[in-house]
Amino acid sequence: MNLLQTLYFLDLLGTVVFAMTGLLAASRKQLDLFGAVVIAMVTAVGGGTLRDLILDQPVFWITQNIYIYVVVISTLFLFFYARFKTIPITLLVYLDALGLAVFSVIGAQKAMALGLSDPIVIMTGVMTGVVGGVIRDVLMGEVPLIFRKEIYATASFVGISLLLVLVDMKIPMDMAIIASIGVIFIFRVWAILFNIGLPVFQPINYSD
């Protein structure tokens, strides 16, 4: 199996995991099955959809219907599975970190293939990785994860920046992609394990 095939399957795995995080958010708000599927769908494909629209490219899940089937089937499975079994949240957190890494790199690659500038590549990659979660949190009436002290979008930013540096250094693309995915994953897991976060913006004190 070559790298492109591996990325494709990891992309599908990331889609499943992001759908599951959407379903967990829906369960906390006690949504019905339809509502759960909607939240799972926007979480899983929201970032890639916005990316493709901004880049004026065909939306990926329209041309590849397998993503829709993956989200619906995994959501239905988990919806009924959770009624009888306990979901290992720790495993889901690690898979979410892997999903963030893969989604970010795939989004960055898409912008690179179009010959866009480095800042746009970084923005496109981060957008692909985090926007689905932002939409999920907004619909659930919560402050999006990336706006809290969690190291999430920052990990994506660092990994994509590394990808661009390695490509500029003429490192083979396969190695650059693997390194980028690894850095995002490790950075995110490190932040989770040691409860590392960015400084929180403190309220401003006003005086007359």
Long-range contacts (C-beta under 8 A, 24 or more apart in sequence): 3-174, 3-177, 3-178, 7-102, 7-105, 7-106, 7-177, 10-98, 10-102, 11-102, 11-103, 11-106, 12-66, 12-67, 12-70, 13-95, 13-98, 13-99, 13-102, 14-95, 14-98, 14-99, 14-100, 14-102, 14-103, 15-44, 15-45, 15-67, 15-70, 15-71, 15-74, 15-99, 16-44, 16-70, 16-71, 16-74, 17-92, 17-95, 17-96, 17-98, 17-99, 18-43, 18-44, 18-96, 18-99, 18-103, 18-132, 18-133, 19-43, 19-44, 19-70, 19-71, 19-74, 19-75, 19-78, 20-74, 20-75, 20-78, 20-87, 20-92, 21-92, 21-96, 21-133, 21-136, 22-75, 22-132, 22-136, 23-75, 23-78, 23-79, 24-87, 24-92, 25-136, 25-137, 25-140, 25-142, 26-140, 27-82, 28-140, 29-140, 29-141, 33-76, 33-79, 36-75, 36-79, 37-71, 37-72, 37-75, 37-76, 39-136, 39-139, 39-140, 40-71, 40-74, 40-75, 41-68, 41-71, 41-72, 41-75, 42-132, 42-135, 42-136, 42-139, 43-132, 43-133, 43-135, 43-136, 44-70, 44-71, 44-132, 45-71, 45-132, 46-131, 46-132, 46-134, 46-135, 46-136, 47-103, 47-107, 47-127, 47-128, 47-129, 47-130, 47-131, 47-132, 47-133, 48-103, 48-106, 48-107, 48-128, 48-132, 50-127, 50-131, 51-107, 51-110, 51-124, 51-127, 51-128, 51-131, 52-110, 54-124, 54-127, 55-110, 55-111, 55-114, 55-116, 55-124, 57-110, 57-114, 93-192, 94-189, 97-155, 97-184, 97-185, 97-188, 97-189, 97-192, 98-181, 98-185, 100-129, 100-130, 100-152, 100-155, 100-156, 100-184, 100-185, 100-188, 101-129, 101-155, 101-156, 101-159, 101-180, 101-181, 101-182, 101-184, 101-185, 101-188, 102-181, 103-128, 103-129, 104-128, 104-129, 104-156, 104-159, 104-160, 104-180, 104-184, 105-159, 105-160, 105-163, 105-177, 105-180, 105-181, 105-184, 108-160, 108-163, 108-164, 108-180, 109-177, 112-167, 118-164, 121-160, 121-164, 122-157, 122-160, 122-161, 122-164, 125-156, 125-160, 125-163, 126-153, 126-156, 126-157, 126-160, 129-153, 129-156, 129-184, 130-156, 148-197, 149-197, 149-198, 149-199, 149-200, 150-191, 150-197, 150-198, 151-187, 151-188, 151-191, 151-196, 151-197, 151-198, 152-188, 154-187, 154-198, 155-183, 155-184, 155-187, 155-188, 155-191, 156-184, 158-183, 158-184, 158-187, 159-183, 159-184, 159-187, 160-184
